[in-house]
Amino acid sequence: MGAAMRSVHPARRRLLVLVLLAAGAMAGCASGARVQRATQGPTSGEVWMARFVQDYGRLPTFDEQVAWKEGLESRILAYLSRRPEVATSPRASQFRFQRRVMVGMQKDEVVLLLEQPNTMTSDEVAMRAAAGRFWEPIGRHAKEMWIYPSGWRLYFDGDRLVDVIVADRRPLE
């Protein structure tokens, strides 16, 4: 590129350098916004809807939504009856009302709300790539990653959810 730059008029060279710098800066901003770290993950409804649309190519009917919600409620009630220490804790509202996974949950609790992940991996290269710029703090504890629809990546250390990443989404509010 050095010889090509010398043959360009100095004013055009400065303009070319500015355009390249601006493009690089914009690319850096775009890539930084692509991966976000969160303390709470997706809701059970969000994951179910994404999977339904992916599988059937349409939105669910009212009856399909009601049937899914009733099934989820039954699973949650059964889980809470088996785990009275959770049922009587403030965490119970996480299952009953918010239905959103959050850092600190156990794997069985995540599966209760979101069902099985689309993919599971303990490959450090894949986990690092998914975490992007957040890998350094996540990598200290993460031993396994579960991938869910809509860009959600959940990181586990043993049985405990230790971090959450969401990719290719508008900034979380």
VENPESUL-V991760 format. One record per backbone hydrogen bond with DSSP energy under -0.5 kcal/mol. NH is the residue of the N-H (numbers start at 0). CO is the residue of the C=O. If there is no record, write none. Layout:
nh->NH co->CO
nh->NH co->CO
This chain:
nh->4 co->0
nh->5 co->1
nh->6 co->2
nh->7 co->4
nh->12 co->8
nh->13 co->9
nh->14 co->10
nh->15 co->11
nh->16 co->12
nh->17 co->13
nh->18 co->14
nh->19 co->15
nh->20 co->16
nh->21 co->17
nh->22 co->18
nh->23 co->19
nh->24 co->20
nh->25 co->21
nh->26 co->22
nh->27 co->23
nh->28 co->24
nh->29 co->25
nh->30 co->26
nh->31 co->27
nh->32 co->28
nh->33 co->29
nh->33 co->30
nh->34 co->30
nh->35 co->165
nh->37 co->163
nh->40 co->100
nh->43 co->98
nh->46 co->42
nh->47 co->43
nh->48 co->44
nh->49 co->45
nh->50 co->46
nh->51 co->47
nh->52 co->48
nh->53 co->49
nh->54 co->50
nh->55 co->51
nh->56 co->52
nh->64 co->60
nh->65 co->61
nh->66 co->62
nh->67 co->63
nh->68 co->64
nh->69 co->65
nh->70 co->66
nh->71 co->67
nh->72 co->68
nh->73 co->69
nh->74 co->70
nh->75 co->71
nh->76 co->72
nh->77 co->73
nh->78 co->74
nh->79 co->75
nh->80 co->76
nh->81 co->77
nh->82 co->78
nh->85 co->82
nh->86 co->82
nh->87 co->83
nh->88 co->85
nh->91 co->88
nh->92 co->89
nh->93 co->90
nh->94 co->90
nh->94 co->91
nh->95 co->91
nh->96 co->92
nh->97 co->92
nh->98 co->93
nh->99 co->93
nh->100 co->41
nh->102 co->38
nh->103 co->160
nh->104 co->101
nh->106 co->158
nh->108 co->105
nh->109 co->105
nh->110 co->106
nh->111 co->107
nh->112 co->108
nh->113 co->109
nh->114 co->110
nh->117 co->146
nh->118 co->146
nh->120 co->144
nh->123 co->121
nh->126 co->122
nh->127 co->123
nh->128 co->124
nh->129 co->125
nh->130 co->126
nh->131 co->127
nh->133 co->130
nh->134 co->131
nh->137 co->133
nh->138 co->134
nh->139 co->135
nh->140 co->137
nh->141 co->137
nh->142 co->155
nh->143 co->155
nh->144 co->120
nh->145 co->153
nh->146 co->118
nh->147 co->151
nh->151 co->147
nh->151 co->148
nh->152 co->164
nh->153 co->145
nh->154 co->162
nh->155 co->143
nh->156 co->159
nh->157 co->155
nh->158 co->156
nh->159 co->156
nh->160 co->104
nh->161 co->154
nh->161 co->159
nh->162 co->154
nh->163 co->37
nh->164 co->152
nh->165 co->35
nh->166 co->150
nh->167 co->33
